[in-house]
Amino acid sequence: NNNNNNNNNNNNNDTDDDEYEYLRHMDRPTLADVMKHNHGTLQLQPMGHVQSIYRLCVGTPRQGLLAPHARGRIHLSNKDAVQGLEGYSHVWILFVFHLNTLPRRRTKVPLKIAPPA
């Protein structure tokens, strides 16, 4: 299965080059340029997943420094994605709550994480 993922990643790199061809003429393209080209949307692709001892939000510490036993681990699906990272002092990790439940009815109220009970 890992071989299939690696092959897919290699194929995606070729199409990514073509996909961003319109940026090559720009001196310093920005994320805003990409979004403008994509009609205001930003497409994200997962680089991995986080593993933690907590399965649900209930009981998960809000401030990790106050719970030193609350360790997590990031498992990368493509190690090449962080190539050159050692040249930076900090990293911002963006995440999506992919197990968050959706409301039964469509609503304009944004989804929220319930506070601990």
N, C-alpha and C positions, 0 to 999 in steps of 0.2 A: 504494500500500500504506500510506503514511503517513496518507492521508486516512481509511482504514478504521480504523487504530489510534486516530486522534484521535476519530472518531465513537464507537468503542467506549469510550474513556476518558470521553467526555462522558456516555454512557449509564450507565457504571458509577458516576459521581458521583451520579446520581439515585437509583440503587438503594442506594448507600452511605448516603445520608441516611435512607432507610427502614430499612435494616439496623440502624442505630444509634439508632433512635427510642427504644428502651428506656433509653438513657443520658441523655436530655434532662431527666428529672426529678431526676437526681443533681447535686449541687453541683459536685463535682470528681471525675468518674469516673476510675478508674485502669485500667491494662492488666489487672490482676487481675479487675476487674469484667467486662471484655470476655471474658476467658477463662472465667470462671465461667458466664457466659451461653452460651458456646459449648462447654460440657461439657469444659472443661480444655484446649481446643485454641486455637492461635493460627495464624491464616491470614496468610501473607505473599504479597505480589504484587511481582514484580520491577519496579524503577524504571529499570533499565538493565543494562549489562554492563561488565566491566573488560577492557581490552585491554592486553596486555603483550607484550614480546619473547619471553617464555617460554611454550612450548606445554605442556610437561610439568613435573611437580614436580621431577624429577631435574635437578639443575643450577641450580634456582632458588635465589637467595640467601635464607637464613632471616632475615637482618638487612639490610634494604634500605639502611640508612645506611652499611654497609660496602661497598656496591656502588653508587656514585653513578650509574653508567650504567644501572642497572636501573630504568627509569622505566615507569610504567603510566599509563593514562588511563581515566577513567570516562565512558562514553557514556550519557547519560540518554535514556530513551525518552519521558519526559514532563517537559519543563522546568518546568511549573507545580508539580511535586512539591517543588521546592526554593524556592518562593516564600517570602520572608521569612527565608531562611537567613542573610542578611548581618547579621542582628541577633544572631548567636551567635558566640562566639569559637572553638568547637571543634565537630567533627562526628564521630560514631561511624558507621563504615561496617560494616554487617553483610553477610556474604556466605555463599553456599552453594557448595560445590565440586560444581557440577552435572555435571562430567565425571568425577567419582570413580566407579570401577567398583564394581559390587555383587558380593558373594561368590556363587559358583555355588550354594552351599547356604545356606539360612537358618541364621544362627547368632546367638547372644546376644552375641557379642563385637563391640564397636563397630568400625566401619571406622576405619582409621588411614591417615595419609599416610606412605609409606615414606621413611626418611631417605635423603639423597643417597648414591649409591654411591661 
